[in-house]
Amino acid sequence: MFIQIAPRVKVYVSVDDLHFINTHSQGSFRASQLPAEDVDRVKKLADKAIFVKKKLDTDMQYALNRRIKLGNKAKKK
């Protein structure tokens, strides 16, 4: 599935990533609240600009980027 992050920019996410996005789309969360495999996943999604991050003194806080749009019309090439 593709997620549109800007008018001409789309990024591909897997089904597992999409499920993670849907479960964590409400509100912000911290990296210490997640299991180890989900910390790697949220770092990857933050690099793709799906999540925004804020560095705290001892932790990292993540929230869903409000400007993204979910789309399913395009296929991965």
PQR file with spaces between the fields and no chain letter, atoms N, CA, C, O and H, PARSE charges and radii, in Angstrom:
ATOM       1  N    MET     1       0.837   -1.164    0.000 -0.4000 1.5000
ATOM       2  CA   MET     1       0.000    0.000    0.000 -0.0000 2.0000
ATOM       3  C    MET     1       0.888    1.235    0.000  0.5500 1.7000
ATOM       4  O    MET     1       1.952    1.261    0.620 -0.5500 1.4000
ATOM       5  N    PHE     2       0.430    2.247   -0.703 -0.4000 1.5000
ATOM       6  CA   PHE     2       1.153    3.504   -0.761 -0.0000 2.0000
ATOM       7  C    PHE     2       0.507    4.529    0.157  0.5500 1.7000
ATOM       8  O    PHE     2      -0.715    4.570    0.302 -0.5500 1.4000
ATOM       9  H    PHE     2      -0.433    2.226   -1.206  0.4000 1.0000
ATOM      10  N    ILE     3       1.332    5.344    0.766 -0.4000 1.5000
ATOM      11  CA   ILE     3       0.865    6.450    1.584 -0.0000 2.0000
ATOM      12  C    ILE     3       1.430    7.720    0.986  0.5500 1.7000
ATOM      13  O    ILE     3       2.636    7.833    0.770 -0.5500 1.4000
ATOM      14  H    ILE     3       2.325    5.311    0.648  0.4000 1.0000
ATOM      15  N    GLN     4       0.560    8.669    0.719 -0.4000 1.5000
ATOM      16  CA   GLN     4       0.983    9.932    0.125 -0.0000 2.0000
ATOM      17  C    GLN     4       1.396   10.882    1.235  0.5500 1.7000
ATOM      18  O    GLN     4       0.592   11.222    2.102 -0.5500 1.4000
ATOM      19  H    GLN     4      -0.420    8.577    0.894  0.4000 1.0000
ATOM      20  N    ILE     5       2.664   11.315    1.204 -0.4000 1.5000
ATOM      21  CA   ILE     5       3.170   12.206    2.250 -0.0000 2.0000
ATOM      22  C    ILE     5       3.313   13.641    1.764  0.5500 1.7000
ATOM      23  O    ILE     5       3.478   14.551    2.576 -0.5500 1.4000
ATOM      24  H    ILE     5       3.317   11.039    0.500  0.4000 1.0000
ATOM      25  N    ALA     6       3.252   13.859    0.460 -0.4000 1.5000
ATOM      26  CA   ALA     6       3.316   15.191   -0.137 -0.0000 2.0000
ATOM      27  C    ALA     6       2.564   15.113   -1.468  0.5500 1.7000
ATOM      28  O    ALA     6       2.220   14.013   -1.903 -0.5500 1.4000
ATOM      29  H    ALA     6       3.118   13.119   -0.200  0.4000 1.0000
ATOM      30  N    PRO     7       2.299   16.243   -2.127 -0.5600 1.5000
ATOM      31  CA   PRO     7       1.512   16.181   -3.362  0.2800 2.0000
ATOM      32  C    PRO     7       2.040   15.224   -4.431  0.5500 1.7000
ATOM      33  O    PRO     7       1.242   14.597   -5.129 -0.5500 1.4000
ATOM      34  N    ARG     8       3.333   15.097   -4.577 -0.4000 1.5000
ATOM      35  CA   ARG     8       3.869   14.184   -5.595 -0.0000 2.0000
ATOM      36  C    ARG     8       4.770   13.097   -5.012  0.5500 1.7000
ATOM      37  O    ARG     8       5.556   12.487   -5.737 -0.5500 1.4000
ATOM      38  H    ARG     8       3.981   15.606   -4.011  0.4000 1.0000
ATOM      39  N    VAL     9       4.661   12.857   -3.727 -0.4000 1.5000
ATOM      40  CA   VAL     9       5.538   11.895   -3.061 -0.0000 2.0000
ATOM      41  C    VAL     9       4.700   10.830   -2.372  0.5500 1.7000
ATOM      42  O    VAL     9       3.841   11.133   -1.544 -0.5500 1.4000
ATOM      43  H    VAL     9       4.023   13.352   -3.138  0.4000 1.0000
ATOM      44  N    LYS    10       4.967    9.561   -2.730 -0.4000 1.5000
ATOM      45  CA   LYS    10       4.301    8.434   -2.098 -0.0000 2.0000
ATOM      46  C    LYS    10       5.363    7.465   -1.613  0.5500 1.7000
ATOM      47  O    LYS    10       6.405    7.304   -2.249 -0.5500 1.4000
ATOM      48  H    LYS    10       5.665    9.314   -3.403  0.4000 1.0000
ATOM      49  N    VAL    11       5.098    6.819   -0.483 -0.4000 1.5000
ATOM      50  CA   VAL    11       6.006    5.803    0.038 -0.0000 2.0000
ATOM      51  C    VAL    11       5.223    4.510    0.208  0.5500 1.7000
ATOM      52  O    VAL    11       4.019    4.524    0.465 -0.5500 1.4000
ATOM      53  H    VAL    11       4.252    6.949    0.034  0.4000 1.0000
ATOM      54  N    TYR    12       5.920    3.406    0.063 -0.4000 1.5000
ATOM      55  CA   TYR    12       5.298    2.092    0.175 -0.0000 2.0000
ATOM      56  C    TYR    12       5.456    1.579    1.596  0.5500 1.7000
ATOM      57  O    TYR    12       6.530    1.694    2.187 -0.5500 1.4000
ATOM      58  H    TYR    12       6.898    3.395   -0.146  0.4000 1.0000
ATOM      59  N    VAL    13       4.384    1.009    2.145 -0.4000 1.5000
ATOM      60  CA   VAL    13       4.429    0.357    3.452 -0.0000 2.0000
ATOM      61  C    VAL    13       3.802   -1.024    3.315  0.5500 1.7000
ATOM      62  O    VAL    13       2.894   -1.233    2.511 -0.5500 1.4000
ATOM      63  H    VAL    13       3.513    0.915    1.665  0.4000 1.0000
ATOM      64  N    SER    14       4.296   -1.954    4.107 -0.4000 1.5000
ATOM      65  CA   SER    14       3.769   -3.314    4.068 -0.0000 2.0000
ATOM      66  C    SER    14       2.475   -3.387    4.865  0.5500 1.7000
ATOM      67  O    SER    14       2.063   -2.415    5.496 -0.5500 1.4000
ATOM      68  H    SER    14       5.034   -1.785    4.760  0.4000 1.0000
ATOM      69  N    VAL    15       1.850   -4.538    4.827 -0.4000 1.5000
ATOM      70  CA   VAL    15       0.596   -4.746    5.556 -0.0000 2.0000
ATOM      71  C    VAL    15       0.841   -4.689    7.058  0.5500 1.7000
ATOM      72  O    VAL    15       0.018   -4.147    7.795 -0.5500 1.4000
ATOM      73  H    VAL    15       2.184   -5.328    4.314  0.4000 1.0000
ATOM      74  N    ASP    16       1.963   -5.240    7.523 -0.4000 1.5000
ATOM      75  CA   ASP    16       2.301   -5.183    8.946 -0.0000 2.0000
ATOM      76  C    ASP    16       2.534   -3.745    9.408  0.5500 1.7000
ATOM      77  O    ASP    16       2.122   -3.356   10.501 -0.5500 1.4000
ATOM      78  H    ASP    16       2.632   -5.680    6.924  0.4000 1.0000
ATOM      79  N    ASP    17       3.196   -2.968    8.561 -0.4000 1.5000
ATOM      80  CA   ASP    17       3.411   -1.561    8.891 -0.0000 2.0000
ATOM      81  C    ASP    17       2.089   -0.802    8.932  0.5500 1.7000
ATOM      82  O    ASP    17       1.896    0.060    9.790 -0.5500 1.4000
ATOM      83  H    ASP    17       3.531   -3.284    7.673  0.4000 1.0000
ATOM      84  N    LEU    18       1.187   -1.112    8.021 -0.4000 1.5000
ATOM      85  CA   LEU    18      -0.107   -0.453    7.998 -0.0000 2.0000
ATOM      86  C    LEU    18      -0.917   -0.794    9.246  0.5500 1.7000
ATOM      87  O    LEU    18      -1.603    0.067    9.797 -0.5500 1.4000
ATOM      88  H    LEU    18       1.344   -1.812    7.324  0.4000 1.0000
ATOM      89  N    HIS    19      -0.840   -2.037    9.688 -0.4000 1.5000
ATOM      90  CA   HIS    19      -1.528   -2.423   10.922 -0.0000 2.0000
ATOM      91  C    HIS    19      -0.943   -1.664   12.118  0.5500 1.7000
ATOM      92  O    HIS    19      -1.686   -1.220   12.993 -0.5500 1.4000
ATOM      93  H    HIS    19      -0.283   -2.737    9.240  0.4000 1.0000
ATOM      94  N    PHE    20       0.368   -1.515   12.157 -0.4000 1.5000
ATOM      95  CA   PHE    20       1.025   -0.754   13.218 -0.0000 2.0000
ATOM      96  C    PHE    20       0.581    0.714   13.185  0.5500 1.7000
ATOM      97  O    PHE    20       0.331    1.309   14.233 -0.5500 1.4000
ATOM      98  H    PHE    20       0.972   -1.875   11.446  0.4000 1.0000
ATOM      99  N    ILE    21       0.484    1.293   11.994 -0.4000 1.5000
ATOM     100  CA   ILE    21       0.055    2.683   11.858 -0.0000 2.0000
ATOM     101  C    ILE    21      -1.372    2.843   12.364  0.5500 1.7000
ATOM     102  O    ILE    21      -1.674    3.805   13.070 -0.5500 1.4000
ATOM     103  H    ILE    21       0.688    0.810   11.142  0.4000 1.0000
ATOM     104  N    ASN    22      -2.244    1.915   12.013 -0.4000 1.5000
ATOM     105  CA   ASN    22      -3.636    2.017   12.447 -0.0000 2.0000
ATOM     106  C    ASN    22      -3.781    1.867   13.954  0.5500 1.7000
ATOM     107  O    ASN    22      -4.638    2.517   14.553 -0.5500 1.4000
ATOM     108  H    ASN    22      -1.999    1.134   11.439  0.4000 1.0000
ATOM     109  N    THR    23      -2.972    1.035   14.574 -0.4000 1.5000
ATOM     110  CA   THR    23      -3.088    0.849   16.017 -0.0000 2.0000
ATOM     111  C    THR    23      -2.497    2.016   16.794  0.5500 1.7000
ATOM     112  O    THR    23      -2.921    2.273   17.920 -0.5500 1.4000
ATOM     113  H    THR    23      -2.276    0.507   14.087  0.4000 1.0000
ATOM     114  N    HIS    24      -1.538    2.724   16.230 -0.4000 1.5000
ATOM     115  CA   HIS    24      -0.888    3.833   16.929 -0.0000 2.0000
ATOM     116  C    HIS    24      -1.233    5.193   16.332  0.5500 1.7000
ATOM     117  O    HIS    24      -0.487    6.154   16.523 -0.5500 1.4000
ATOM     118  H    HIS    24      -1.193    2.516   15.315  0.4000 1.0000
ATOM     119  N    SER    25      -2.331    5.292   15.623 -0.4000 1.5000
ATOM     120  CA   SER    25      -2.679    6.559   14.974 -0.0000 2.0000
ATOM     121  C    SER    25      -3.313    7.560   15.928  0.5500 1.7000
ATOM     122  O    SER    25      -3.334    8.753   15.627 -0.5500 1.4000
ATOM     123  H    SER    25      -2.937    4.513   15.468  0.4000 1.0000
ATOM     124  N    GLN    26      -3.821    7.121   17.047 -0.4000 1.5000
ATOM     125  CA   GLN    26      -4.478    8.026   17.996 -0.0000 2.0000
ATOM     126  C    GLN    26      -3.492    8.474   19.061  0.5500 1.7000
ATOM     127  O    GLN    26      -3.069    7.665   19.887 -0.5500 1.4000
ATOM     128  H    GLN    26      -3.804    6.152   17.291  0.4000 1.0000
ATOM     129  N    GLY    27      -3.126    9.720   19.059 -0.4000 1.5000
ATOM     130  CA   GLY    27      -2.253   10.267   20.088 -0.0000 2.0000
ATOM     131  C    GLY    27      -0.790    9.947   19.881  0.5500 1.7000
ATOM     132  O    GLY    27      -0.407    9.302   18.906 -0.5500 1.4000
ATOM     133  H    GLY    27      -3.469   10.377   18.389  0.4000 1.0000
ATOM     134  N    SER    28       0.014   10.406   20.810 -0.4000 1.5000
ATOM     135  CA   SER    28       1.456   10.170   20.738 -0.0000 2.0000
ATOM     136  C    SER    28       1.836    9.047   21.694  0.5500 1.7000
ATOM     137  O    SER    28       1.076    8.693   22.595 -0.5500 1.4000
ATOM     138  H    SER    28      -0.297   10.931   21.602  0.4000 1.0000
ATOM     139  N    PHE    29       3.025    8.494   21.479 -0.4000 1.5000
ATOM     140  CA   PHE    29       3.536    7.414   22.311 -0.0000 2.0000
ATOM     141  C    PHE    29       5.041    7.527   22.384  0.5500 1.7000
ATOM     142  O    PHE    29       5.661    8.226   21.582 -0.5500 1.4000
ATOM     143  H    PHE    29       3.642    8.781   20.747  0.4000 1.0000
ATOM     144  N    ARG    30       5.622    6.843   23.338 -0.4000 1.5000
ATOM     145  CA   ARG    30       7.074    6.884   23.525 -0.0000 2.0000
ATOM     146  C    ARG    30       7.695    5.566   23.091  0.5500 1.7000
ATOM     147  O    ARG    30       7.035    4.527   23.084 -0.5500 1.4000
ATOM     148  H    ARG    30       5.118    6.275   23.990  0.4000 1.0000
ATOM     149  N    ALA    31       8.954    5.619   22.733 -0.4000 1.5000
ATOM     150  CA   ALA    31       9.660    4.429   22.275 -0.0000 2.0000
ATOM     151  C    ALA    31       9.823    3.411   23.401  0.5500 1.7000
ATOM     152  O    ALA    31       9.885    2.210   23.138 -0.5500 1.4000
ATOM     153  H    ALA    31       9.491    6.463   22.738  0.4000 1.0000
ATOM     154  N    SER    32       9.893    3.868   24.642 -0.4000 1.5000
ATOM     155  CA   SER    32      10.051    2.940   25.758 -0.0000 2.0000
ATOM     156  C    SER    32       8.792    2.125   26.018  0.5500 1.7000
ATOM     157  O    SER    32       8.855    1.120   26.726 -0.5500 1.4000
ATOM     158  H    SER    32       9.843    4.844   24.855  0.4000 1.0000
ATOM     159  N    GLN    33       7.661    2.523   25.474 -0.4000 1.5000
ATOM     160  CA   GLN    33       6.411    1.799   25.645 -0.0000 2.0000
ATOM     161  C    GLN    33       6.257    0.656   24.653  0.5500 1.7000
ATOM     162  O    GLN    33       5.329   -0.142   24.779 -0.5500 1.4000
ATOM     163  H    GLN    33       7.609    3.339   24.898  0.4000 1.0000
ATOM     164  N    LEU    34       7.146    0.560   23.669 -0.4000 1.5000
ATOM     165  CA   LEU    34       7.033   -0.421   22.599 -0.0000 2.0000
ATOM     166  C    LEU    34       7.984   -1.587   22.800  0.5500 1.7000
ATOM     167  O    LEU    34       9.027   -1.427   23.434 -0.5500 1.4000
ATOM     168  H    LEU    34       7.900    1.209   23.567  0.4000 1.0000
ATOM     169  N    PRO    35       7.642   -2.772   22.266 -0.5600 1.5000
ATOM     170  CA   PRO    35       8.609   -3.880   22.238  0.2800 2.0000
ATOM     171  C    PRO    35       9.762   -3.565   21.281  0.5500 1.7000
ATOM     172  O    PRO    35       9.679   -2.626   20.488 -0.5500 1.4000
ATOM     173  N    ALA    36      10.814   -4.341   21.359 -0.4000 1.5000
ATOM     174  CA   ALA    36      12.034   -4.066   20.584 -0.0000 2.0000
ATOM     175  C    ALA    36      11.789   -4.095   19.074  0.5500 1.7000
ATOM     176  O    ALA    36      12.334   -3.256   18.357 -0.5500 1.4000
ATOM     177  H    ALA    36      10.881   -5.103   22.003  0.4000 1.0000
ATOM     178  N    GLU    37      10.989   -5.027   18.576 -0.4000 1.5000
ATOM     179  CA   GLU    37      10.756   -5.110   17.130 -0.0000 2.0000
ATOM     180  C    GLU    37       9.913   -3.924   16.635  0.5500 1.7000
ATOM     181  O    GLU    37      10.066   -3.488   15.495 -0.5500 1.4000
ATOM     182  H    GLU    37      10.546   -5.708   19.159  0.4000 1.0000
ATOM     183  N    ASP    38       9.033   -3.410   17.487 -0.4000 1.5000
ATOM     184  CA   ASP    38       8.241   -2.254   17.089 -0.0000 2.0000
ATOM     185  C    ASP    38       9.041   -0.959   17.139  0.5500 1.7000
ATOM     186  O    ASP    38       8.716   -0.013   16.421 -0.5500 1.4000
ATOM     187  H    ASP    38       8.909   -3.764   18.414  0.4000 1.0000
ATOM     188  N    VAL    39      10.074   -0.894   17.964 -0.4000 1.5000
ATOM     189  CA   VAL    39      10.941    0.290   17.997 -0.0000 2.0000
ATOM     190  C    VAL    39      11.663    0.428   16.661  0.5500 1.7000
ATOM     191  O    VAL    39      11.782    1.534   16.134 -0.5500 1.4000
ATOM     192  H    VAL    39      10.338   -1.662   18.547  0.4000 1.0000
ATOM     193  N    ASP    40      12.145   -0.678   16.112 -0.4000 1.5000
ATOM     194  CA   ASP    40      12.787   -0.630   14.804 -0.0000 2.0000
ATOM     195  C    ASP    40      11.797   -0.234   13.710  0.5500 1.7000
ATOM     196  O    ASP    40      12.140    0.513   12.793 -0.5500 1.4000
ATOM     197  H    ASP    40      12.049   -1.577   16.541  0.4000 1.0000
ATOM     198  N    ARG    41      10.571   -0.737   13.814 -0.4000 1.5000
ATOM     199  CA   ARG    41       9.546   -0.423   12.825 -0.0000 2.0000
ATOM     200  C    ARG    41       9.187    1.066   12.866  0.5500 1.7000
ATOM     201  O    ARG    41       9.058    1.695   11.816 -0.5500 1.4000
ATOM     202  H    ARG    41      10.292   -1.344   14.559  0.4000 1.0000
ATOM     203  N    VAL    42       9.026    1.629   14.051 -0.4000 1.5000
ATOM     204  CA   VAL    42       8.650    3.041   14.144 -0.0000 2.0000
ATOM     205  C    VAL    42       9.800    3.943   13.699  0.5500 1.7000
ATOM     206  O    VAL    42       9.552    5.029   13.175 -0.5500 1.4000
ATOM     207  H    VAL    42       9.130    1.118   14.904  0.4000 1.0000
ATOM     208  N    LYS    43      11.042    3.525   13.894 -0.4000 1.5000
ATOM     209  CA   LYS    43      12.183    4.300   13.384 -0.0000 2.0000
ATOM     210  C    LYS    43      12.177    4.318   11.859  0.5500 1.7000
ATOM     211  O    LYS    43      12.444    5.350   11.242 -0.5500 1.4000
ATOM     212  H    LYS    43      11.244    2.643   14.320  0.4000 1.0000
ATOM     213  N    LYS    44      11.872    3.171   11.255 -0.4000 1.5000
ATOM     214  CA   LYS    44      11.812    3.078    9.796 -0.0000 2.0000
ATOM     215  C    LYS    44      10.675    3.937    9.258  0.5500 1.7000
ATOM     216  O    LYS    44      10.841    4.624    8.250 -0.5500 1.4000
ATOM     217  H    LYS    44      11.655    2.333   11.756  0.4000 1.0000
ATOM     218  N    LEU    45       9.517    3.903    9.922 -0.4000 1.5000
ATOM     219  CA   LEU    45       8.381    4.704    9.472 -0.0000 2.0000
ATOM     220  C    LEU    45       8.615    6.201    9.709  0.5500 1.7000
ATOM     221  O    LEU    45       8.089    7.030    8.966 -0.5500 1.4000
ATOM     222  H    LEU    45       9.382    3.345   10.740  0.4000 1.0000
ATOM     223  N    ALA    46       9.379    6.548   10.714 -0.4000 1.5000
ATOM     224  CA   ALA    46       9.730    7.948   10.932 -0.0000 2.0000
ATOM     225  C    ALA    46      10.689    8.429    9.841  0.5500 1.7000
ATOM     226  O    ALA    46      10.622    9.587    9.429 -0.5500 1.4000
ATOM     227  H    ALA    46       9.806    5.874   11.318  0.4000 1.0000
ATOM     228  N    ASP    47      11.569    7.565    9.377 -0.4000 1.5000
ATOM     229  CA   ASP    47      12.452    7.928    8.273 -0.0000 2.0000
ATOM     230  C    ASP    47      11.663    8.153    6.979  0.5500 1.7000
ATOM     231  O    ASP    47      12.078    8.939    6.128 -0.5500 1.4000
ATOM     232  H    ASP    47      11.624    6.624    9.712  0.4000 1.0000
ATOM     233  N    LYS    48      10.531    7.465    6.833 -0.4000 1.5000
ATOM     234  CA   LYS    48       9.673    7.636    5.670 -0.0000 2.0000
ATOM     235  C    LYS    48       8.690    8.790    5.841  0.5500 1.7000
ATOM     236  O    LYS    48       7.862    9.020    4.959 -0.5500 1.4000
ATOM     237  H    LYS    48      10.194    6.827    7.525  0.4000 1.0000
ATOM     238  N    ALA    49       8.761    9.515    6.944 -0.4000 1.5000
ATOM     239  CA   ALA    49       7.939   10.691    7.260 -0.0000 2.0000
ATOM     240  C    ALA    49       6.488   10.332    7.536  0.5500 1.7000
ATOM     241  O    ALA    49       5.610   11.179    7.366 -0.5500 1.4000
ATOM     242  H    ALA    49       9.434    9.328    7.660  0.4000 1.0000
ATOM     243  N    ILE    50       6.213    9.118    7.952 -0.4000 1.5000
ATOM     244  CA   ILE    50       4.864    8.740    8.341 -0.0000 2.0000
ATOM     245  C    ILE    50       4.629    9.125    9.798  0.5500 1.7000
ATOM     246  O    ILE    50       3.549    9.596   10.155 -0.5500 1.4000
ATOM     247  H    ILE    50       6.926    8.431    8.090  0.4000 1.0000
ATOM     248  N    PHE    51       5.632    8.925   10.628 -0.4000 1.5000
ATOM     249  CA   PHE    51       5.585    9.372   12.011 -0.0000 2.0000
ATOM     250  C    PHE    51       6.543   10.539   12.176  0.5500 1.7000
ATOM     251  O    PHE    51       7.590   10.594   11.530 -0.5500 1.4000
ATOM     252  H    PHE    51       6.509    8.543   10.339  0.4000 1.0000
ATOM     253  N    VAL    52       6.178   11.469   13.046 -0.4000 1.5000
ATOM     254  CA   VAL    52       7.090   12.554   13.411 -0.0000 2.0000
ATOM     255  C    VAL    52       7.644   12.235   14.789  0.5500 1.7000
ATOM     256  O    VAL    52       6.961   11.624   15.611 -0.5500 1.4000
ATOM     257  H    VAL    52       5.328   11.424   13.571  0.4000 1.0000
ATOM     258  N    LYS    53       8.873   12.645   15.042 -0.4000 1.5000
ATOM     259  CA   LYS    53       9.498   12.310   16.315 -0.0000 2.0000
ATOM     260  C    LYS    53       9.963   13.565   17.030  0.5500 1.7000
ATOM     261  O    LYS    53      10.303   14.577   16.417 -0.5500 1.4000
ATOM     262  H    LYS    53       9.427   13.142   14.374  0.4000 1.0000
ATOM     263  N    LYS    54       9.966   13.460   18.346 -0.4000 1.5000
ATOM     264  CA   LYS    54      10.425   14.541   19.194 -0.0000 2.0000
ATOM     265  C    LYS    54      11.369   13.946   20.212  0.5500 1.7000
ATOM     266  O    LYS    54      11.009   13.015   20.933 -0.5500 1.4000
ATOM     267  H    LYS    54       9.690   12.639   18.845  0.4000 1.0000
ATOM     268  N    LYS    55      12.566   14.475   20.273 -0.4000 1.5000
ATOM     269  CA   LYS    55      13.568   13.958   21.194 -0.0000 2.0000
ATOM     270  C    LYS    55      13.335   14.544   22.581  0.5500 1.7000
ATOM     271  O    LYS    55      13.298   15.763   22.752 -0.5500 1.4000
ATOM     272  H    LYS    55      12.858   15.231   19.687  0.4000 1.0000
ATOM     273  N    LEU    56      13.181   13.680   23.552 -0.4000 1.5000
ATOM     274  CA   LEU    56      13.049   14.073   24.945 -0.0000 2.0000
ATOM     275  C    LEU    56      14.381   13.847   25.646  0.5500 1.7000
ATOM     276  O    LEU    56      15.329   13.378   25.016 -0.5500 1.4000
ATOM     277  H    LEU    56      13.211   12.690   23.413  0.4000 1.0000
ATOM     278  N    ASP    57      14.478   14.166   26.926 -0.4000 1.5000
ATOM     279  CA   ASP    57      15.738   14.012   27.654 -0.0000 2.0000
ATOM     280  C    ASP    57      16.226   12.569   27.648  0.5500 1.7000
ATOM     281  O    ASP    57      17.402   12.318   27.384 -0.5500 1.4000
ATOM     282  H    ASP    57      13.708   14.547   27.438  0.4000 1.0000
ATOM     283  N    THR    58      15.347   11.625   27.933 -0.4000 1.5000
ATOM     284  CA   THR    58      15.772   10.225   28.042 -0.0000 2.0000
ATOM     285  C    THR    58      15.070    9.307   27.065  0.5500 1.7000
ATOM     286  O    THR    58      15.336    8.105   27.064 -0.5500 1.4000
ATOM     287  H    THR    58      14.392   11.829   28.147  0.4000 1.0000
ATOM     288  N    ASP    59      14.188    9.827   26.238 -0.4000 1.5000
ATOM     289  CA   ASP    59      13.381    8.963   25.385 -0.0000 2.0000
ATOM     290  C    ASP    59      13.057    9.693   24.083  0.5500 1.7000
ATOM     291  O    ASP    59      13.445   10.847   23.897 -0.5500 1.4000
ATOM     292  H    ASP    59      13.972   10.803   26.239  0.4000 1.0000
ATOM     293  N    MET    60      12.351    9.021   23.193 -0.4000 1.5000
ATOM     294  CA   MET    60      11.903    9.591   21.933 -0.0000 2.0000
ATOM     295  C    MET    60      10.385    9.465   21.874  0.5500 1.7000
ATOM     296  O    MET    60       9.836    8.395   22.135 -0.5500 1.4000
ATOM     297  H    MET    60      12.036    8.084   23.344  0.4000 1.0000
ATOM     298  N    GLN    61       9.712   10.552   21.533 -0.4000 1.5000
ATOM     299  CA   GLN    61       8.258   10.557   21.438 -0.0000 2.0000
ATOM     300  C    GLN    61       7.866   10.583   19.967  0.5500 1.7000
ATOM     301  O    GLN    61       8.445   11.334   19.183 -0.5500 1.4000
ATOM     302  H    GLN    61      10.157   11.422   21.320  0.4000 1.0000
ATOM     303  N    TYR    62       6.881    9.761   19.588 -0.4000 1.5000
ATOM     304  CA   TYR    62       6.427    9.663   18.211 -0.0000 2.0000
ATOM     305  C    TYR    62       4.948    9.995   18.129  0.5500 1.7000
ATOM     306  O    TYR    62       4.196    9.760   19.075 -0.5500 1.4000
ATOM     307  H    TYR    62       6.411    9.151   20.225  0.4000 1.0000
ATOM     308  N    ALA    63       4.532   10.544   16.991 -0.4000 1.5000
ATOM     309  CA   ALA    63       3.129   10.814   16.703 -0.0000 2.0000
ATOM     310  C    ALA    63       2.934   10.672   15.196  0.5500 1.7000
ATOM     311  O    ALA    63       3.872   10.829   14.416 -0.5500 1.4000
ATOM     312  H    ALA    63       5.143   10.735   16.223  0.4000 1.0000
ATOM     313  N    LEU    64       1.711   10.374   14.809 -0.4000 1.5000
ATOM     314  CA   LEU    64       1.396   10.210   13.394 -0.0000 2.0000
ATOM     315  C    LEU    64       1.422   11.569   12.699  0.5500 1.7000
ATOM     316  O    LEU    64       0.910   12.557   13.227 -0.5500 1.4000
ATOM     317  H    LEU    64       0.948   10.247   15.444  0.4000 1.0000
ATOM     318  N    ASN    65       2.015   11.609   11.525 -0.4000 1.5000
ATOM     319  CA   ASN    65       2.048   12.833   10.728 -0.0000 2.0000
ATOM     320  C    ASN    65       0.628   13.126   10.253  0.5500 1.7000
ATOM     321  O    ASN    65       0.000   12.285    9.610 -0.5500 1.4000
ATOM     322  H    ASN    65       2.431   10.807   11.096  0.4000 1.0000
ATOM     323  N    ARG    66       0.128   14.307   10.567 -0.4000 1.5000
ATOM     324  CA   ARG    66      -1.254   14.638   10.244 -0.0000 2.0000
ATOM     325  C    ARG    66      -1.458   14.973    8.775  0.5500 1.7000
ATOM     326  O    ARG    66      -2.602   15.046    8.326 -0.5500 1.4000
ATOM     327  H    ARG    66       0.639   14.990   11.089  0.4000 1.0000
ATOM     328  N    ARG    67      -0.405   15.175    8.021 -0.4000 1.5000
ATOM     329  CA   ARG    67      -0.529   15.588    6.624 -0.0000 2.0000
ATOM     330  C    ARG    67      -0.493   14.436    5.635  0.5500 1.7000
ATOM     331  O    ARG    67      -0.535   14.680    4.429 -0.5500 1.4000
ATOM     332  H    ARG    67       0.524   15.115    8.386  0.4000 1.0000
ATOM     333  N    ILE    68      -0.418   13.203    6.085 -0.4000 1.5000
ATOM     334  CA   ILE    68      -0.344   12.076    5.160 -0.0000 2.0000
ATOM     335  C    ILE    68      -1.738   11.651    4.746  0.5500 1.7000
ATOM     336  O    ILE    68      -2.717   11.920    5.443 -0.5500 1.4000
ATOM     337  H    ILE    68      -0.384   13.005    7.065  0.4000 1.0000
ATOM     338  N    LYS    69      -1.819   10.974    3.585 -0.4000 1.5000
ATOM     339  CA   LYS    69      -3.074   10.436    3.081 -0.0000 2.0000
ATOM     340  C    LYS    69      -2.848    8.981    2.702  0.5500 1.7000
ATOM     341  O    LYS    69      -1.877    8.652    2.021 -0.5500 1.4000
ATOM     342  H    LYS    69      -1.024   10.756    3.020  0.4000 1.0000
ATOM     343  N    LEU    70      -3.746    8.118    3.143 -0.4000 1.5000
ATOM     344  CA   LEU    70      -3.649    6.710    2.792 -0.0000 2.0000
ATOM     345  C    LEU    70      -4.276    6.505    1.424  0.5500 1.7000
ATOM     346  O    LEU    70      -5.332    7.062    1.127 -0.5500 1.4000
ATOM     347  H    LEU    70      -4.535    8.385    3.695  0.4000 1.0000
ATOM     348  N    GLY    71      -3.617    5.698    0.587 -0.4000 1.5000
ATOM     349  CA   GLY    71      -4.136    5.419   -0.743 -0.0000 2.0000
ATOM     350  C    GLY    71      -3.811    3.996   -1.148  0.5500 1.7000
ATOM     351  O    GLY    71      -2.794    3.446   -0.726 -0.5500 1.4000
ATOM     352  H    GLY    71      -2.759    5.245    0.828  0.4000 1.0000
ATOM     353  N    ASN    72      -4.663    3.397   -1.961 -0.4000 1.5000
ATOM     354  CA   ASN    72      -4.455    2.012   -2.373 -0.0000 2.0000
ATOM     355  C    ASN    72      -4.541    1.866   -3.873  0.5500 1.7000
ATOM     356  O    ASN    72      -4.642    0.738   -4.356 -0.5500 1.4000
ATOM     357  H    ASN    72      -5.489    3.845   -2.304  0.4000 1.0000
ATOM     358  N    LYS    73      -4.508    2.944   -4.640 -0.4000 1.5000
ATOM     359  CA   LYS    73      -4.729    2.871   -6.066 -0.0000 2.0000
ATOM     360  C    LYS    73      -3.485    2.498   -6.860  0.5500 1.7000
ATOM     361  O    LYS    73      -3.604    1.938   -7.950 -0.5500 1.4000
ATOM     362  H    LYS    73      -4.426    3.860   -4.248  0.4000 1.0000
ATOM     363  N    ALA    74      -2.322    2.788   -6.355 -0.4000 1.5000
ATOM     364  CA   ALA    74      -1.091    2.517   -7.095 -0.0000 2.0000
ATOM     365  C    ALA    74      -0.515    1.162   -6.707  0.5500 1.7000
ATOM     366  O    ALA    74      -0.783    0.636   -5.627 -0.5500 1.4000
ATOM     367  H    ALA    74      -2.225    3.243   -5.469  0.4000 1.0000
ATOM     368  N    LYS    75       0.275    0.621   -7.607 -0.4000 1.5000
ATOM     369  CA   LYS    75       0.939   -0.657   -7.351 -0.0000 2.0000
ATOM     370  C    LYS    75       2.427   -0.441   -7.201  0.5500 1.7000
ATOM     371  O    LYS    75       2.998    0.488   -7.773 -0.5500 1.4000
ATOM     372  H    LYS    75       0.493    1.049   -8.484  0.4000 1.0000
ATOM     373  N    LYS    76       3.052   -1.316   -6.420 -0.4000 1.5000
ATOM     374  CA   LYS    76       4.496   -1.241   -6.237 -0.0000 2.0000
ATOM     375  C    LYS    76       5.190   -1.707   -7.497  0.5500 1.7000
ATOM     376  O    LYS    76       4.819   -2.734   -8.065 -0.5500 1.4000
ATOM     377  H    LYS    76       2.589   -2.071   -5.956  0.4000 1.0000
ATOM     378  N    LYS    77       6.189   -0.972   -7.942 -0.4000 1.5000
ATOM     379  CA   LYS    77       6.914   -1.338   -9.163 -0.0000 2.0000
ATOM     380  C    LYS    77       8.206   -2.005   -8.824  0.5500 1.7000
ATOM     381  O    LYS    77       8.958   -2.386   -9.721 -0.5500 1.4000
ATOM     382  H    LYS    77       6.491   -0.138   -7.481  0.4000 1.0000
